[in-house]
Amino acid sequence: MRSGNAANAMPRRRGDRRYQHRGVSGWLLRILVALISIVAALSIGEVAVRTLNAAPPLKQIALDGDDTVYRRSTNPILGFELKANYRDENANLKRSYPRTNAHGQRDIERTIAKPAGVKRVILLGDSVVEGFGIREIDDTMSRQIERLHPDGTMAVLNFGVSAYCTRAEVELLEVKGLAFQPDVVILLFVGNDFDNFNREAFVLGGARERPEVVDRLFAGSHAFRMACLGLNLFHYRADADPVSWNQQAIGDNNVVEGLRRLRFLSDRHGFATVIAIWPSFLDDRIQDVHTMSGGDDGPLVIERLAQSMGMPTVRLSEPFRRHRESTDSSANPRLRYTLGDRMHPSVEGCRIAAESLYAALADLPAHRSPGDEDRDAVKAAMTLGTKMPDYAVVYTSVADDLSAAGRFEQARKYYEMALGEDPDYAVAHNNLGMMLTASGSADEAIGHYRQAIAADPDFDLAHNNLGNALRSLDRLGEAARHYRRALDLQPGRAETHFNLGNVLATQGKFDDALGHFREALRISPDMAEAQTNLGNALQSLGRLEEAIRHYREALKVDSESAKTHFGLGFALETKGELSAAIGHYRRALAIQPDFDDARRSLDSAIRQQAQSESLRRTD
């Protein structure tokens, strides 16, 4: 007989709900304990990170991305790139261009497959190649080279992106350019290519779109933010500090690494290379920069580096010097060949460079075997690349947009942030001065204009704007001096001629004012205000018929100018054409009802007309 205990021991049956319930409860308990432990650990971690202040703060630059031709890249060496199929009819030629092609280049449309019988050339570079400040694609350097081959046997692809350093240019070739099967790659080298970063200029938004919950967690949790930035989760590191992210990927000697990579790709893919060296265009000469000796003469650092790697170089300074000597040796190279900034080529500058590169392509030397490392050149390149990046340009861009929208208080904060990054950033001082002038703080603005000029004595816009601020305070002599200096630096700026003309007219120097108003109109024929003020100066000299002609020209451009209607009315009244004068005075008042001078002149003209009619009736 079995004992009672044994008899009472019931066997466990599969599927018995009592035991199944107990097992599920155990697992749920373990999961709950684990979740509580995780939450507790995360909370402790969050408290620790907050207490130690270990997570970087949210960048103040975290705004909506600007509407520019550039977009953030997920490639850390590139940092940013041109958008594909971009269009902007009102492009300002700095942050935007009229169009890009389907591959994200400032170029005509290209097929990936190379057409039969066509030699393909890729022109690598930064804003010089991209065509900064040039509206028409056909005027860019790459297109001008291509058009020198009217039979269509050579295609020159524009692979220029503003602010790229050498390493980034070669990276763009590798990730995008090689697909086009180039036969030749020209790397156009500019002096600032030694900077080991790609200079940020605009707010570009995030590298990738993320779920809203992730963005909220990043903003709210210090621990999550620290993890994202440390591990670049969801590409937050690129968004939070894109310049540092870019600089770390590029390294501390980008030119050396870029040239090595270019030589490797050349050997592997069988294309020829040439390094074209871009000079600096000064007021009195064309100068190559960064010699090994540190002086004006001798081999360049980039030449020595390229030579040690067996790659040919060509200095573009020589053909520019020959052109200047053969045409007008007294011409200012900065004004003739660039946009006035010593670096970015004008359309003529692009043409001369294109002709030189066309000649170089016709006689390309073969690669030589790389030699021993040129340690002196490598060291010199590293020394030239010690400049540190900052966000001064980006903050200034944000401030400019806020100022244009009338949000002056916020704009000022960003200008001050820019100057905190770089106290000598002339553009930030100048633009802050412009905002202060517009908001009625001319005295404070003058200080910033002077700081802009101290940082960059050849900054023509700062001289012009300082003249504007001084003129608003009736300091006309000082204003005229700065306008003249601005015109010495950039004689082709219509606005400055107009401003100087206004000062001279206010001083009663009407004959001198005429010349500047006429020059403003020669440069900008549709400048209605210049037509009006030219009319005013002529009227002050008693040349009424000429004055009336210019007033009428101004009204063709801007028929709603109260000032022009008033000036024309005054000239007609002086001639005795009272009815016509009254019509223009009335039009001026309809446009600007508080125009007191027009009101007084209208009343006077009406009285004169009444008196004349009375005299006629008496006769």
Secondary structure as UniProt FT lines:
FT   HELIX           4..8
FT   TURN            14..15
FT   HELIX           17..52
FT   TURN            60..61
FT   STRAND          70..72
FT   TURN            76..78
FT   STRAND          80..82
FT   TURN            84..85
FT   TURN            89..90
FT   TURN            102..103
FT   TURN            116..117
FT   STRAND          119..125
FT   HELIX           127..130
FT   TURN            131..133
FT   HELIX           137..139
FT   HELIX           141..147
FT   TURN            150..151
FT   STRAND          154..160
FT   TURN            162..163
FT   HELIX           166..175
FT   HELIX           177..180
FT   STRAND          184..189
FT   HELIX           191..194
FT   HELIX           212..220
FT   HELIX           222..231
FT   HELIX           233..235
FT   HELIX           236..240
FT   HELIX           242..250
FT   HELIX           254..269
FT   STRAND          272..277
FT   STRAND          280..281
FT   STRAND          286..287
FT   HELIX           301..308
FT   TURN            309..310
FT   STRAND          313..315
FT   HELIX           317..327
FT   TURN            329..330
FT   HELIX           333..337
FT   HELIX           347..362
FT   HELIX           375..384
FT   HELIX           392..404
FT   TURN            405..406
FT   HELIX           408..421
FT   TURN            423..424
FT   HELIX           426..438
FT   TURN            439..440
FT   HELIX           442..455
FT   TURN            457..458
FT   HELIX           460..472
FT   TURN            473..474
FT   HELIX           476..489
FT   TURN            491..492
FT   HELIX           494..506
FT   TURN            507..508
FT   HELIX           510..523
FT   TURN            525..526
FT   HELIX           528..540
FT   TURN            541..542
FT   HELIX           544..557
FT   TURN            559..560
FT   HELIX           562..575
FT   HELIX           578..591
FT   TURN            593..594
FT   HELIX           596..618
//
